[in-house]
Amino acid sequence: MRKITMSVRVWIAGCAVLALAACAEVPTTTDKMTNDQGFFNELPENVRLVAAKNQDLTAVKIDPSNGCYVYRYRGPVETTFLPLRADNGRPICTQTIAAAAAG
């Protein structure tokens, strides 16, 4: 039997976390999860775990046009909303909207 290296174990564990987070059901924003501006009061844990570290997670909401999470980016010239992305660069979207668009 081959000995599994530590890097392979870490890679497998990381993939498992991403796979489980992608399957988790995301509550709708009609709950008491958002404030009056539509931002999440507390971002769901599975989204926080998957989101890349260089993004502001204090002002996140769901874009109703595509069902994906966006965060407020305050740049030197303007403030805008950018797609919330995972460590692998893919946008993070809600399962229900993404499934409806695919099917």
VOZAKOL-583297 format. One record per residue (C-alpha): residue number from 1; residue in one letter; x, y, z. Coordinates in Angstrom, 2 decimals. Example, Ala and Ser with C-alpha at 12.3 -4.5 7.8 and 13.67 -1.06 7.14 Angstrom:
BEGIN
  num  residuo       c1       c2       c3
    1        a    12.30    -4.50     7.80
    2        s    13.67    -1.06     7.14
//
This chain:
BEGIN
  num  residuo       c1       c2       c3
    1        m     0.00     0.00     0.00
    2        r     1.34     3.44    -0.90
    3        k     2.00     5.98     1.78
    4        i    -0.16     9.08     1.34
    5        t     1.86    12.26     1.67
    6        m     0.76    15.20     3.79
    7        s     0.26    17.46     0.75
    8        v    -2.15    14.96    -0.80
    9        r    -4.13    14.82     2.45
   10        v    -4.32    18.61     2.62
   11        w    -5.43    18.77    -1.01
   12        i    -8.15    16.17    -0.43
   13        a    -9.37    17.96     2.71
   14        g    -9.49    21.28     0.85
   15        c   -11.49    19.80    -2.00
   16        a   -13.90    18.21     0.47
   17        v   -14.54    21.57     2.16
   18        l   -15.20    23.28    -1.18
   19        a   -17.47    20.47    -2.34
   20        l   -19.50    20.53     0.87
   21        a   -19.78    24.31     0.82
   22        a   -21.04    24.25    -2.76
   23        c   -23.82    21.82    -1.78
   24        a   -24.96    23.72     1.29
   25        e   -28.34    25.37     1.07
   26        v   -28.15    29.13     1.34
   27        p   -31.07    30.79     3.14
   28        t   -32.93    33.45     1.19
   29        t   -32.43    37.11     1.97
   30        t   -36.09    37.44     2.99
   31        d   -35.14    36.08     6.42
   32        k   -33.86    38.46     9.08
   33        m   -30.37    37.93     7.71
   34        t   -30.07    41.29     5.97
   35        n   -30.17    44.89     7.09
   36        d   -32.19    47.71     5.51
   37        q   -29.56    48.14     2.75
   38        g   -29.72    44.47     1.75
   39        f   -26.32    43.55     3.21
   40        f   -25.98    40.37     5.22
   41        n   -25.89    40.97     8.97
   42        e   -23.81    37.83     9.24
   43        l   -22.48    36.10     6.15
   44        p   -23.23    32.34     6.08
   45        e   -20.28    30.32     7.37
   46        n   -19.96    28.23     4.20
   47        v   -19.59    31.41     2.12
   48        r   -16.99    32.86     4.51
   49        l   -14.94    29.66     4.29
   50        v   -14.89    29.63     0.49
   51        a   -14.40    33.37    -0.16
   52        a   -10.94    34.61    -1.15
   53        k    -9.18    36.55     1.59
   54        n    -8.64    39.87    -0.25
   55        q   -12.35    40.85    -0.24
   56        d   -14.36    42.99     2.17
   57        l   -16.87    40.63     3.78
   58        t   -18.50    43.36     5.89
   59        a   -20.79    44.55     3.05
   60        v   -22.02    41.54     1.06
   61        k   -25.39    41.02    -0.63
   62        i   -26.91    38.86    -3.35
   63        d   -27.29    40.38    -6.81
   64        p   -30.93    39.67    -7.76
   65        s   -30.12    39.65   -11.49
   66        n   -27.94    36.52   -11.30
   67        g   -28.17    35.21    -7.73
   68        c   -24.46    35.63    -7.06
   69        y   -22.89    37.25    -4.03
   70        v   -21.34    40.71    -4.51
   71        y   -19.28    42.78    -2.11
   72        r   -18.80    46.53    -1.80
   73        y   -15.39    47.61    -3.08
   74        r   -14.23    51.07    -2.08
   75        g   -11.62    52.13    -4.57
   76        p    -9.60    55.35    -4.74
   77        v   -12.08    56.95    -7.16
   78        e   -15.42    55.21    -6.71
   79        t   -17.31    52.62    -4.71
   80        t   -18.79    49.72    -6.67
   81        f   -19.97    46.15    -6.22
   82        l   -17.77    43.30    -7.42
   83        p   -18.54    39.57    -7.60
   84        l   -17.53    37.70    -4.45
   85        r   -15.04    35.10    -5.61
   86        a   -13.70    31.87    -4.17
   87        d    -9.98    31.16    -3.79
   88        n   -10.02    29.53    -7.23
   89        g   -11.39    32.72    -8.84
   90        r   -14.92    31.52    -9.52
   91        p   -17.89    33.66    -8.43
   92        i   -19.88    32.41    -5.45
   93        c   -23.58    32.06    -6.30
   94        t   -26.66    30.77    -4.54
   95        q   -27.63    27.21    -5.42
   96        t   -31.28    27.92    -6.24
   97        i   -30.64    30.68    -8.79
   98        a   -27.67    28.90   -10.37
   99        a   -29.68    25.68   -10.72
  100        a   -32.62    27.52   -12.26
  101        a   -30.35    29.18   -14.84
  102        a   -28.78    25.84   -15.77
  103        g   -32.03    23.91   -16.07
//
